[in-house]
Amino acid sequence: LLLRRECCSFSNGEYVKAGLAELEQWCHDATEEFAGSAWDELRHIRQAVGFLVIHQKPKKTLKEITNDLCPVLSIQQLYRISTMYWDDKYGTHSVSSDVIASMRVKMTEDSNNAVSSSFLLDDDSSIPFSMDDISKSMQQTEVAEIDPPPLLRGHSGFSFLLQHTE
């Protein structure tokens, strides 16, 4: 969502919000065994989409945005979505220039305090899988025993793939 400007539009927000409503219904209908904490894990995207579709963004203060509307999003994420937002449906504006300026100040303060400046989500180390667990669960495949596809075998640039079969 935060990587592409065309994803930060009002209509895309409505589209994703509709999809999230279907996921919410599935999570509600599914048992805890299948849904688990899936809905909670989507809180970042839910809040970002909530920002995209909320009306009267220019009237929102930074405090309202950070405390009420998007409390789990970082200031970098809020700045990114605020500056990339465009309303392709009604032509409304994003947050006020004062809010954007306040976000810049806050990001500068955060950068002085060594807080991450990335707008992307950091890896979640709470996921209970070690690299050892993952490697044990994978089927071992000897790639030297795999023949290249015919399209690659016929192309001289891939002749090195044939060396093991000869």
Residue pairs with C-beta under 8 A, 6 or more apart in sequence:
1 7
1 8
1 16
1 45
1 48
1 49
1 81
2 8
2 48
2 77
2 80
2 81
2 84
2 119
2 120
5 84
5 86
6 12
8 52
8 81
8 84
8 85
8 86
9 52
9 85
9 86
9 87
9 88
9 89
10 52
10 53
10 85
10 86
10 87
10 88
10 89
10 90
10 92
11 88
11 89
12 52
13 49
13 51
13 52
13 53
14 52
14 53
14 89
16 45
16 49
16 52
17 49
17 50
17 52
17 53
20 42
20 45
20 46
20 49
23 38
23 39
23 42
24 39
26 35
27 35
27 38
27 39
28 35
43 72
44 72
44 73
44 77
44 121
47 69
47 70
47 71
47 72
47 73
48 70
48 73
48 77
48 81
50 69
50 70
51 57
51 65
51 69
51 70
51 73
51 78
51 81
51 82
51 85
52 81
52 85
54 60
54 69
55 92
56 92
57 82
57 85
57 92
57 93
57 94
57 95
58 92
58 93
58 94
58 95
58 96
59 96
60 69
60 95
60 96
60 99
61 99
62 99
62 102
62 103
62 106
65 78
65 95
65 99
66 73
66 75
66 78
70 77
70 78
73 81
74 116
74 119
75 103
75 106
75 107
75 110
76 107
76 110
76 116
76 117
76 118
76 119
77 119
78 103
79 100
79 103
79 104
79 107
79 119
80 119
82 94
82 95
82 99
82 100
82 103
83 94
83 100
85 94
86 94
87 93
94 100
107 117
110 117
111 117
116 122
144 164
147 153
147 165
148 158
148 161
148 162
152 158
152 161
153 161
153 162
